[in-house]
Amino acid sequence: MRIDLHTHSDASDGTDSPAELIRIAAAAGLDVVALTDHDTTGGWEEAADALPAGMTLIRGTEFSTGILTPSGHRVSVHLLGYLFDPLDAEVVLDHQRLIAERLHRGLAIVDLMAADGIPITRDQVLAFAAGAPVGRPHIGRALVAAGVVSSVNEAFEHYLAGSSGYYVPKVDTDLTAAIRMIAAAGGVSVVAHSRSRSAARVLTVDRLAELADLGLDGIEVDHPDHSASARMELAGVADDLGLIRTGSSDYHGTNKTIRIGAETTAPDQLAQLVDRATGIPVLGPSGILG
């Protein structure tokens, strides 16, 4: 069984519609796919409607969260939430706040670039977002369209990285609060790509143990950004703490070069995830998960 638990559609910052993503996942031979757009459940219904016979959909979201360092600096950490109740009042409010925060941050970045003579506008970025929560990949696509860079990856390297002079932070939800919120909504929480980007500095083994005590359910072990040594370390940490081990492509369509299904989750780990969830059911054949 082939299982990919972290993908994005154009309901956030991917380039495929939710229906197209499901078709691509089926063509790639996936048996189970999770749709986990940033801070929104907006693609769930379309993905469900496009689900072919024999395939299972896990509905989720990648929550924007943050954690404080000992020096008081807030570091971004992405938290995957699966099978939670999308109508839970706290989840709804959190998504509304984060979508507004993403819009504010995205337009502020565009304004900084425009003030420096970079030929992009707010309207262009909003057109690329097309109603989805505004993300830096939308700005990257505007930079490609303007001929400033040749790819979204190049845009991140030179204009959109955290070290860039154009970077503007957003106010993310506290990580521990998000873990509790997902659990209260009947969902399952998994820390995404914890050994890539700035998260690697703060998600030490001791901190992961603290989060497990607070209700964290799992760690994304196999991810395109993780080295072999990071995967080995995280697998050991997950086993020691009794956490679920997932593997995922973090597919974003043409915004990234990673193909869907490039990393996968073991069936027994998915079964544990589903067993822990009480919010909403999986969609698809009832016997696929054993």
Backbone torsions as a table, in degrees:
resi	resn	phi	psi	omega
1	MET	NA	133.2	-179.0
2	ARG	-108.2	125.5	-170.3
3	ILE	-132.8	122.2	176.2
4	ASP	-120.0	117.2	-171.6
5	LEU	-106.6	22.4	-179.5
6	HIS	-157.2	99.0	177.7
7	THR	-140.7	159.9	-177.7
8	HIS	-130.0	140.2	175.3
9	SER	-111.6	-175.5	177.7
10	ASP	-77.3	5.4	167.9
11	ALA	-70.6	-16.3	167.9
12	SER	-130.4	-106.6	-172.7
13	ASP	-119.0	23.0	168.6
14	GLY	-86.6	179.5	-179.5
15	THR	-112.8	-9.2	177.3
16	ASP	-96.8	144.0	171.4
17	SER	-65.5	160.6	177.0
18	PRO	-55.1	-39.8	178.9
19	ALA	-66.3	-41.8	178.0
20	GLU	-63.6	-39.8	179.2
21	LEU	-60.4	-43.0	178.3
22	ILE	-62.2	-42.5	179.4
23	ARG	-64.3	-40.6	178.9
24	ILE	-65.4	-40.7	178.5
25	ALA	-62.7	-42.2	179.1
26	ALA	-65.2	-42.5	179.9
27	ALA	-65.0	-28.3	179.0
28	ALA	-81.6	-1.6	177.2
29	GLY	86.2	17.4	178.1
30	LEU	-76.0	139.6	173.4
31	ASP	-92.1	-31.5	-178.6
32	VAL	-135.5	134.4	175.4
33	VAL	-136.6	142.0	174.1
34	ALA	-108.2	131.3	172.5
35	LEU	-95.3	117.6	-172.7
36	THR	-132.6	63.4	180.0
37	ASP	-67.8	157.1	-176.8
38	HIS	-70.5	117.8	168.0
39	ASP	56.4	31.2	179.0
40	THR	-157.4	150.6	170.7
41	THR	-109.8	16.4	-171.3
42	GLY	-61.9	-22.1	-178.3
43	GLY	-95.4	-3.1	-173.2
44	TRP	-59.7	-48.2	-173.9
45	GLU	-64.2	-44.6	-179.7
46	GLU	-64.6	-40.6	178.3
47	ALA	-62.8	-42.7	179.6
48	ALA	-62.7	-40.8	-179.1
49	ASP	-66.2	-26.6	-177.4
50	ALA	-91.8	-2.0	-173.6
51	LEU	-66.0	122.4	179.7
52	PRO	-80.6	163.0	177.0
53	ALA	-59.8	136.7	177.1
54	GLY	90.7	-5.5	-179.1
55	MET	-111.6	147.7	-178.4
56	THR	-113.6	137.8	176.9
57	LEU	-112.4	128.2	171.6
58	ILE	-104.2	119.2	-178.5
59	ARG	-90.1	132.1	-178.0
60	GLY	-155.5	-174.6	179.1
61	THR	-147.9	147.2	169.7
62	GLU	-98.7	107.6	-176.4
63	PHE	-83.1	137.3	174.4
64	SER	-83.1	112.7	-179.1
65	THR	-130.0	168.5	-180.0
66	GLY	-142.3	160.5	180.0
67	ILE	-140.7	143.3	-178.0
68	LEU	-87.0	138.2	171.4
69	THR	-81.2	166.6	176.8
70	PRO	-56.4	-26.6	179.8
71	SER	-83.8	-2.3	179.2
72	GLY	92.1	6.1	178.4
73	HIS	-85.2	131.3	-178.9
74	ARG	-88.1	129.6	-179.1
75	VAL	-115.1	137.0	-179.3
76	SER	-73.3	134.3	174.3
77	VAL	-134.7	132.4	178.8
78	HIS	-96.1	134.8	-175.9
79	LEU	-123.5	120.0	177.5
80	LEU	-84.3	126.9	175.7
81	GLY	-115.3	129.3	-176.4
82	TYR	-119.5	141.8	168.2
83	LEU	57.0	33.1	174.9
84	PHE	-89.6	160.7	177.8
85	ASP	-72.5	114.1	-177.3
86	PRO	-70.1	-14.1	179.6
87	LEU	-95.2	1.3	176.2
88	ASP	-57.1	130.0	-171.7
89	ALA	-59.7	-40.4	-178.0
90	GLU	-68.8	-38.9	177.3
91	VAL	-63.7	-44.8	-179.9
92	VAL	-59.1	-46.5	179.5
93	LEU	-65.0	-39.3	179.7
94	ASP	-64.0	-44.2	178.7
95	HIS	-64.2	-41.2	179.1
96	GLN	-61.7	-43.6	-179.3
97	ARG	-65.6	-42.9	-177.4
98	LEU	-69.9	-35.4	176.7
99	ILE	-63.9	-42.3	176.8
100	ALA	-64.4	-39.1	179.4
101	GLU	-66.2	-39.7	177.5
102	ARG	-63.5	-41.2	179.0
103	LEU	-63.1	-47.6	179.4
104	HIS	-58.5	-47.1	-179.0
105	ARG	-64.7	-44.7	-178.0
106	GLY	-62.4	-43.8	179.9
107	LEU	-69.1	-31.8	176.8
108	ALA	-65.8	-39.3	177.0
109	ILE	-63.7	-44.5	179.0
110	VAL	-60.4	-42.0	179.8
111	ASP	-62.0	-40.3	178.2
112	LEU	-63.6	-42.3	179.6
113	MET	-66.6	-45.1	-179.5
114	ALA	-61.9	-37.7	178.5
115	ALA	-64.6	-23.2	178.4
116	ASP	-92.4	4.7	178.1
117	GLY	88.8	7.3	176.8
118	ILE	-75.7	126.3	-167.6
119	PRO	-81.6	63.8	170.8
120	ILE	-129.9	159.2	-178.2
121	THR	-129.9	165.0	175.3
122	ARG	-58.3	-44.5	-176.6
123	ASP	-61.6	-37.9	179.4
124	GLN	-63.8	-44.7	-179.7
125	VAL	-65.6	-42.7	178.5
126	LEU	-63.7	-33.0	177.5
127	ALA	-66.8	-40.8	177.5
128	PHE	-66.2	-36.8	178.6
129	ALA	-68.4	-34.6	175.4
130	ALA	52.0	43.4	177.0
131	GLY	92.1	-10.8	177.2
132	ALA	-78.2	160.6	174.0
133	PRO	-55.6	129.0	-174.8
134	VAL	-68.5	128.4	177.6
135	GLY	-127.6	164.7	179.1
136	ARG	-58.8	-32.2	175.7
137	PRO	-59.6	-30.2	175.8
138	HIS	-65.2	-39.2	175.8
139	ILE	-66.4	-39.8	177.4
140	GLY	-59.3	-41.2	178.8
141	ARG	-66.2	-35.8	176.1
142	ALA	-65.3	-38.0	177.8
143	LEU	-66.2	-37.4	176.1
144	VAL	-64.9	-47.1	-179.0
145	ALA	-61.1	-31.5	-180.0
146	ALA	-82.5	-4.4	179.7
147	GLY	79.8	12.2	-179.4
148	VAL	-74.4	-37.4	178.2
149	VAL	-135.9	168.3	-178.3
150	SER	-97.7	-13.1	-178.4
151	SER	-155.7	162.4	176.5
152	VAL	-65.0	-36.1	177.2
153	ASN	-60.0	-42.6	178.2
154	GLU	-65.4	-35.9	177.6
155	ALA	-61.1	-41.0	178.3
156	PHE	-67.7	-38.7	-178.7
157	GLU	-62.7	-39.3	-170.9
158	HIS	-108.5	-22.9	-172.4
159	TYR	-128.8	-23.9	-168.4
160	LEU	-117.2	-2.0	179.6
161	ALA	-68.9	161.5	179.7
162	GLY	-61.2	-23.3	179.7
163	SER	-86.8	-4.4	-178.1
164	SER	-72.8	150.0	176.1
165	GLY	-68.7	-11.7	179.2
166	TYR	-96.4	-2.4	-175.9
167	TYR	-70.0	135.8	175.1
168	VAL	-127.9	123.7	179.7
169	PRO	-74.3	160.3	172.0
170	LYS	-117.2	158.5	-178.0
171	VAL	-88.3	100.0	-176.8
172	ASP	-86.1	163.7	176.5
173	THR	-71.7	142.6	176.2
174	ASP	-59.8	134.9	-174.7
175	LEU	-59.6	-46.6	-178.2
176	THR	-65.9	-36.5	177.2
177	ALA	-64.4	-37.8	179.9
178	ALA	-67.9	-38.9	176.9
179	ILE	-59.7	-45.9	179.6
180	ARG	-65.9	-39.3	-179.3
181	MET	-63.0	-45.8	179.7
182	ILE	-62.6	-42.9	178.9
183	ALA	-62.9	-42.3	-179.4
184	ALA	-64.9	-26.3	178.0
185	ALA	-90.1	11.8	177.1
186	GLY	80.9	13.7	-176.0
187	GLY	-98.5	-179.4	-179.1
188	VAL	-123.3	131.5	-175.8
189	SER	-108.8	137.0	-179.8
190	VAL	-136.6	125.0	177.6
191	VAL	-69.8	128.5	-179.8
192	ALA	-87.2	146.0	173.2
193	HIS	26.5	61.2	-173.4
194	SER	-75.1	-7.5	177.5
195	ARG	-114.2	26.0	173.9
196	SER	-128.8	157.0	175.5
197	ARG	60.2	-157.8	-173.7
198	SER	-69.9	-20.9	-177.8
199	ALA	-60.1	-30.4	-177.9
200	ALA	-60.7	-26.0	-178.4
201	ARG	-73.3	-27.8	-172.6
202	VAL	-110.8	-22.7	-177.7
203	LEU	-89.4	64.6	176.6
204	THR	-69.2	169.6	177.5
205	VAL	-59.5	-42.2	178.8
206	ASP	-63.2	-40.7	-179.8
207	ARG	-68.4	-38.6	176.7
208	LEU	-62.9	-36.9	176.9
209	ALA	-64.3	-41.1	177.2
210	GLU	-62.0	-42.0	-179.9
211	LEU	-66.6	-37.2	176.4
212	ALA	-61.2	-40.3	178.1
213	ASP	-64.5	-27.3	-179.2
214	LEU	-87.4	-4.3	176.0
215	GLY	119.3	1.6	175.9
216	LEU	-58.7	136.5	-175.8
217	ASP	-98.3	-26.4	-173.2
218	GLY	-162.1	172.1	178.6
219	ILE	-130.4	133.3	172.4
220	GLU	-77.5	104.6	-174.1
221	VAL	-87.2	-53.0	-178.1
222	ASP	-94.3	110.6	-177.7
223	HIS	-144.4	147.0	-178.2
224	PRO	-56.1	-26.3	-179.4
225	ASP	-84.6	-4.3	-175.1
226	HIS	-96.1	133.3	174.6
227	SER	-74.6	168.8	178.0
228	ALA	-61.1	-39.8	-179.5
229	SER	-68.5	-36.7	177.8
230	ALA	-65.5	-40.4	178.9
231	ARG	-63.4	-42.4	179.6
232	MET	-63.8	-43.2	179.3
233	GLU	-61.9	-48.9	-175.9
234	LEU	-67.1	-36.1	176.8
235	ALA	-62.3	-41.6	177.9
236	GLY	-65.3	-41.7	178.8
237	VAL	-62.9	-45.3	-179.7
238	ALA	-60.6	-44.0	-179.6
239	ASP	-65.3	-41.5	-179.8
240	ASP	-63.3	-35.1	-176.0
241	LEU	-94.9	-1.2	-178.4
242	GLY	71.1	32.0	-178.3
243	LEU	-99.3	153.1	175.8
244	ILE	-69.2	140.5	176.1
245	ARG	-107.1	119.4	178.3
246	THR	-113.9	161.9	173.6
247	GLY	-137.3	137.6	-171.0
248	SER	-154.7	153.2	-179.3
249	SER	-81.3	-29.1	-170.1
250	ASP	59.9	43.9	-176.5
251	TYR	-65.8	134.4	178.9
252	HIS	-128.5	22.8	-175.5
253	GLY	68.6	-140.7	-177.3
254	THR	-78.6	-3.5	175.9
255	ASN	-71.4	-17.1	175.0
256	LYS	-136.5	160.8	-178.9
257	THR	-88.3	-5.3	-177.7
258	ILE	-72.5	132.4	177.8
259	ARG	-85.7	151.9	177.7
260	ILE	-63.6	140.5	-178.2
261	GLY	79.4	7.3	-179.5
262	ALA	-64.4	-29.6	173.7
263	GLU	-128.0	145.2	-175.0
264	THR	-136.6	164.8	-179.8
265	THR	-106.8	142.0	177.5
266	ALA	-70.7	142.8	-178.3
267	PRO	-56.8	-36.7	-178.5
268	ASP	-68.0	-30.5	177.8
269	GLN	-71.9	-39.8	175.4
270	LEU	-63.1	-39.6	179.6
271	ALA	-60.3	-39.6	176.5
272	GLN	-63.2	-42.0	-179.6
273	LEU	-61.1	-47.5	-178.4
274	VAL	-64.8	-38.9	-179.9
275	ASP	-62.8	-31.3	-178.1
276	ARG	-79.7	-19.5	-173.6
277	ALA	-82.2	139.3	176.1
278	THR	-128.5	1.9	-174.2
279	GLY	-78.8	-61.8	179.2
280	ILE	-139.9	159.3	-179.1
281	PRO	-84.4	165.5	167.3
282	VAL	-70.0	158.5	177.5
283	LEU	-113.1	130.6	-179.3
284	GLY	133.2	-169.1	-176.5
285	PRO	-61.6	131.9	-173.0
286	SER	-67.3	-24.7	-175.7
287	GLY	-92.6	-0.5	-171.9
288	ILE	-68.1	-24.9	-176.7
289	LEU	-97.0	10.5	174.7
290	GLY	89.2	NA	NA
